[in-house]
Amino acid sequence: MVASTFVIRSLGMELDTSPAAFGELRDSSAIVHDAEALRRRMREDGYVFLRGYLHRDEVKAARMEIIRRLDAEGYIDRNFPLEQAVTAPGKQHAFSEEYGNNNPPLARVLYAGPMMAFYERLFGEPVRHYDFTWLRCISGHRSGTAPHADVVYMGRGTKELYTSWTPLGDIDLEMGGLMILEGSIHQTHRLRKYLESDVDTYCVNYPDAADIASGRKLWHWGGWLTNNPVTLRRHLGGRWLTTEFRMGDVLIFTVATIHASLDNQTDRFRLSSDSRYQRARDPIDERWISINGQPPIGHGVAGKRGRIC
């Protein structure tokens, strides 16, 4: 990993970057065509990192389409070349569902070609993806994402569900990409209560129940395992693993793998996407699929489930 001349942070906290606490993701490119080796690696690590697996020119086309949409809404500082995606002064942005919709260049990267071929190889049978794309347009000088596992947001279908985190641009440590907590896939017994939770289930006998049921409040709890990546690593052990990401890389992990992201300490947008894949025959979480041509209900009111606590 490239030595840094700045303090590596997540959620504003300085990370311990000693060899015992911080390290490099294992590159599985050498086994990308060996289905059984990929399954074994996923069981061992809870993730598979593929350096340069996707077509860089296709990723670049998707990136530029997103930048053009950001620019059209005034988020890009045009004192710099458009492709640098420098954040306009005073502008903040994070999650961009609208930029992921009706975006053919992005769909080619995520839902065709090498990406789908990987999952067909991993599962050894037909696969399907969610009908919702999580697109991240993280503006400059913005904190990262808190540690969590994806299952708390999408656990109503099969648990054999995988996330592809795709950097839509070169992302160095200063810009701050995604990081995996080493060995967290083997901590499911310690994290059982958390991993069995659902952010869209709420307590009907709690004071905020009416606000959640009506949509005035999104949820009682946002799904984070913790807001402190430093103490979490000390508690669970292992290292935070990341790398200097490049366009064409993809990081694939299970819904039980604990992950987070570094802070973006640059003045440029950090662009990335999360997309999800499973066997076509397995049950699927109804929140993330289109029904009768309607967009997925996601975390909206229709996806809430009340219970007595």
N, C-alpha and C positions, 0 to 999 in steps of 0.2 A: 504494500500500500504506500502511496506517495506520502512522504513526510509533510506535515502541515506547519505553516508559519502562523497559525491563528488557533484560537481555543475551540475545540470541537464541542458543540453544545446540542442538547435536545431539551426542549421546553425551557430554554434559558439556563439550563444547568450544565456545568462543565462535566464532561464524561471522563472517567479514568481511562486513559489510552495506553496504559501499560500492557505488555503482552498477555498478562493473565486476565485482563478485563476487556480487551478490545482487539478485534482481529478481522481477517479477510474472509469473505464468503468463499466456499469451495466451488470451483468451476467444474461443472459436470459435462462440459462440451464433448469430452472424449467418449462419453457413453450415450450420447443423445440418440443413437440409432439402436441401442440395446434396451428393449422394453423391460426385461427382467432386472437389469442393472439399474434402470431408472426407478423402478418400484422399490428396489432394495435401498437405494440412496434416499428416496423419499421417506421410507420407514426409519432409516438411521438418523437423518438430519432434520426432517420435517420441511425441507425445501430442496429445490433443484435450481441452481443458477447456471444460465447458459450465456456465455460471452459471445456476442456477435451472431446469434442464431437467426434473428429476424433480418429482413432485407432493409439495409440502412436507408436506401433511397425512398422506400415506401414509408418508413418511419418519419423521414424528413418531410415528405409531402403532407403527412398527417399533422406534423408539428406546425408547418407553415399555415395550414388551413386554420388551426386554432389561434395562431398569432394574428392572422388577419381578422378573425372574429373579435379578438380582444382589442385590436387596434380600432376597429369600427366603433367600439363603445368607449374609446378614449383611455384605455388602460396602458397603452404603450407610449413610451417617451420617444417621439420621432426625432429628437436630437441625435439619436443613435441609429445605426442600421436596423431595419425591421427585424431581421433574423436573430438579432441578439436578444430581443424581447426584454428590453430594459423597462422596468415599471415606471409609469408616469408619476411625477411627484404628487403625493397626497392620495394616491390610489391604493386600495386594498382589495384583494381577491383571494379566494381559496377553492371552493367547490363549484364546479361548472357543469351541471347536468345538461344545460341547453347547448353547450358547445360540443358535447358528445353525441347529440342527436342529429340525425340527417347529415352525417359526416362521412361520406363514402371513403375518403383516404384513410380515416381512422378505422372504419369497419374492415377495410382490406388488411390492415395490420392485425387486428384483434380477432376477426371472425372468418378468416380465410387463410390460405397458404400455409406457411410453416407453423403458425400457432395451432391451427386445428389439426395439422398432421401430428404435432407433438402429442396432443391429448388422445387422438385415435390410437397412437402407439402406446401411450401409457395405459389406457383402459383396455385396449385390444378389442374394441367394439365401437359402434356408433356413439357419438357424444352430442351434447347440446350445450349451448351457452345461455346465460341469463340474457334477458331482453333489456337490461339496464346496464349502462356503462358509467362507472364512477370516474369522472375526469377531474384531475386536480390541476388547477392553475394557481400555484402558490406564489403570491407576489413577493417582491424583495423584502428582506429584513422581517420575515415572519417566522413564528415558532413552528416546530414540527408537530407531529401527531403523537398523542400519548400511547403508551403500550396497551395493546389489546389483542384479542383473537377474533377472527371474523365470524365465528360460529354464533356469537351473541346477536349478530345482526341478520343472519341468514341461516338459522338452524332448524327450520320447520320442514325441510325436505331431507334428502340424503345427507349424511355426514361425510360421504366420500365426494367432497366438493373441493375444488382447488381455485386459488386466486393466481392470476398472472398480474404482477406489477411490472408495467412496461414504462421505462424512462423514455420520454418523448423529447430527447435532446441529450447532450453530454452533461452529466451531473457529477461534479466533483464533491469532495467533502465539504467545501465551503458552501456550496449550494445546498448540500445536505439531502441525500437520498434515503431510501428505506433501509432499516437494519433489523436483523433477526436475532432473537435471544437464543443463543446456542443451547441445545439440549432441551428447550422448553417443550418439545413434542413428547418428551418422556416424563413430564411433570403433571400429566393429566390427573393423577390420583390426588395431588396436592391442590390442584386447581379445579376440582370436580364441580364444586358449587358455582364457581364463576362460569365454567364452560357449559353448564346446563341452564344458564340464564338467557333471557330474551328481552331485548330493550323495549320491545313493543307490547310486553305484558305489564300491566299496571295493577295496583291494588285499589279496588273499588271502595275500600273503607279508609283510604288515605285522604288527607285534605285536598290534594291536587287532582283527585280522580276526575272531577267534572271538567277541569281545564284540559286534561289529556283526552278525555272522551270527545270533547268538542273541537279539538284541534288548536285551542288557544295555547297549549303547551305541548311541545313535541314529545317529551318523555320524562319520566321521573329520574332516570339515570342514563347517562350517555354511552355506556358500554365500555368505558376505560377500565382496565385492570387496576391502574394506579396513575397518578399524575407525576410520579417520580421515577424515572428510568434508572437513576443511580442506585437508590435503595432496593428497587426490584431486582436488579442484577445481583446485589449482595445477598439478597434473601433467597433467590432461586439458584444462584450459581451460574456458571457458564460465562460466555463473553458476548458482548454486543458485536455482531458481525455485519460488515457492510463492505463497500468497495467504491472505486472511482467508476461510476457507470458511464457507458457510452451508448449512443443511438445504435440499436440493433440488439442490445442485451435484453434479457427477460429474466425475472426472478419469479419462480413458481413455488407456492407453499400451501400447506393444508389449512383448513379452517380452525385448527386447534393450535397452530404455531403462533407464539407470541412475537409481535413485531411492533415497531414504532418508526419514527423518522427523525432525522437530524434537522436542526434549524436551518433555514435559508438565510445565510449571512451575506448574500450578495445583493446587488440592486436589480437583478434580473428575475424574470419569472422562472420558477421550476415547474415544468410540465411533465405529468405522468398520468397513467390510467390504471385502474383496477378493473379487471374483468373476471368472470367466474364461469367454470366449466364442470360438467358432470356427465355420467352415463345417460344416454337418451332414455333408457328404460326405467331409471330410478325416479322416485318421488321428488318433486321440486317445490321449493318454497314459493307459495303463491304470491308473495309480495313483489317478486322480481321478474314476473313474466307478463306478457301482453295477453289479454283475454278479449276476444271479439274486437280486435283492432284497437283497444284502449291501452294507453300506457300503463306500465306497472304501478300498483298502488303504493309501493315502497313503504316508508314509515308514516304514511298518512293515516287519517282516521280509520279508513277501512281495514288497515292492517293491525289495529289495536285489539288486544284481548284482555278483558278485565278478570280479576280473580280476587277472592277474599284472602287477605294476608293475616 
